[in-house]
Amino acid sequence: MKRHGQGTDLSSGQRFVDTDDFFVGTKLDWWDRNGPMKKLHALNEIRLPYIEVETSRWMGTSSENSLKSLTVLDVGCGGGLLSDRLGEAGAIVTGIDASPDNIRAAKLRDDQRGFGINYLLQGVDQMENGAFDVVVCMEVVEHVDNLDQFLASCVSKVSQNGLVFLATINRTFWSLLAHKFAAEYILRWLPRGTHSWKKFVTPSELKNILRRNGFETCGVQGVSANPLSGSLFLSNQLSGNYMMVARKVRDRFEFEAQQPSDVERLK
Ligand SMILES: C[S@@+](CC[C@H](N)C(=O)[O-])C[C@H]1O[C@@H](n2cnc3c(N)ncnc32)[C@H](O)[C@@H]1O
């Protein structure tokens, strides 16, 4: 069911993404650290160091400045919370999103910050294949309608030996209680209907899609919260929020070519 609207192309009025994302259809104050985006601000404190460390590890870039001069595509960049930090870390960032309001908020922020981030109101299909060293897509995949197709498109933008970073919420009993009922109905951290639990994604589902598209998963890391301070930290607990990094090892068509054909399977 589409509750909140879909991304539309400003010039043509055409729908270009399949999503029921609350964040697409709602005007939000992205940069108020204590506002509705509080959780994403908290996540920012751990996801940027995670991306920096893993990029240095898997791409062999300097450990101090691992993102410097790398081209990074932030898919579903929202108001630019992560893009802004990636730009600050020296990356050449393109941020795309399905919502005109979000892109507007991101551009406004960058006018003040001056990192020269290229924010575009576009679907990922419209980006050039193989054009980015790193693609990040954080807190987005749990909203899209056709996950296989969406992820295949995201990872096709990564150059050979490049990386993709994903972050989402696992589909577990714990996430149903904590991320759906408690967050939306009891604690009211998120507006009701922000998430559909059925669309939460398990790490194995993501790994399988990545593998089919020529990517090898290098690491999966849980994100846990300190119940007293509310601060977030990396953990081995994968039942709620988690992040993943995967490396492009071959082209999708090479993977398909390696699979036994139906005829061979029947032999
Ligand atoms: C929860 S917000 C996350 C924003 C940002 N990635 C972050 O973590 O700070 C989800 C964002 O994904 C965007 N979005 C959802 N589906 C999308 C799609 N198919 N293509 C592009 N953007 C999409 C929404 O407009 C929204 O800005």
The ligand as a Tripos MOL2 file, in Angstrom:
@<TRIPOS>MOLECULE
LIG
   27    29     1     0     0
SMALL
NO_CHARGES

@<TRIPOS>ATOM
      1 C1         15.3140    7.3170    6.3040 C.3       1 LIG1
      2 S1         15.7930    8.4230    5.0570 S.3       1 LIG1
      3 C2         17.5360    8.1770    5.0900 C.3       1 LIG1
      4 C3         18.2880    9.3750    4.5940 C.3       1 LIG1
      5 C4         19.8180    9.1860    4.5340 C.3       1 LIG1
      6 N1         20.2020    8.0370    3.7570 N.3       1 LIG1
      7 C5         20.3780    9.0630    5.9240 C.2       1 LIG1
      8 O1         20.5940    7.9300    6.3630 O.co2     1 LIG1
      9 O2         20.6000   10.0870    6.5580 O.co2     1 LIG1
     10 C6         15.3350    7.5690    3.5580 C.3       1 LIG1
     11 C7         15.5560    8.4340    2.3010 C.3       1 LIG1
     12 O3         15.4820    7.5980    1.1620 O.3       1 LIG1
     13 C8         14.7820    8.2930    0.1300 C.3       1 LIG1
     14 N2         14.2700    7.2670   -0.7690 N.ar      1 LIG1
     15 C9         13.3940    6.2650   -0.4900 C.ar      1 LIG1
     16 N3         13.2310    5.4620   -1.5440 N.ar      1 LIG1
     17 C10        14.0740    5.9390   -2.5140 C.ar      1 LIG1
     18 C11        14.3880    5.5420   -3.8390 C.ar      1 LIG1
     19 N4         13.8300    4.4570   -4.3890 N.pl3     1 LIG1
     20 N5         15.2970    6.2680   -4.5470 N.ar      1 LIG1
     21 C12        15.8900    7.3520   -3.9890 C.ar      1 LIG1
     22 N6         15.6240    7.8020   -2.7430 N.ar      1 LIG1
     23 C13        14.7350    7.0960   -2.0260 C.ar      1 LIG1
     24 C14        13.7380    9.0990    0.8710 C.3       1 LIG1
     25 O4         13.2690   10.2000    0.1390 O.3       1 LIG1
     26 C15        14.5170    9.5200    2.1090 C.3       1 LIG1
     27 O5         15.1580   10.7440    1.9160 O.3       1 LIG1
@<TRIPOS>BOND
     1     1     2 1
     2     2     3 1
     3     2    10 1
     4     3     4 1
     5     4     5 1
     6     5     6 1
     7     5     7 1
     8     7     8 2
     9     7     9 1
    10    10    11 1
    11    11    12 1
    12    11    26 1
    13    12    13 1
    14    13    14 1
    15    13    24 1
    16    14    15 ar
    17    14    23 ar
    18    15    16 ar
    19    16    17 ar
    20    17    18 ar
    21    17    23 ar
    22    18    19 1
    23    18    20 ar
    24    20    21 ar
    25    21    22 ar
    26    22    23 ar
    27    24    25 1
    28    24    26 1
    29    26    27 1
@<TRIPOS>SUBSTRUCTURE
     1 LIG1         1 GROUP 0 **** ****
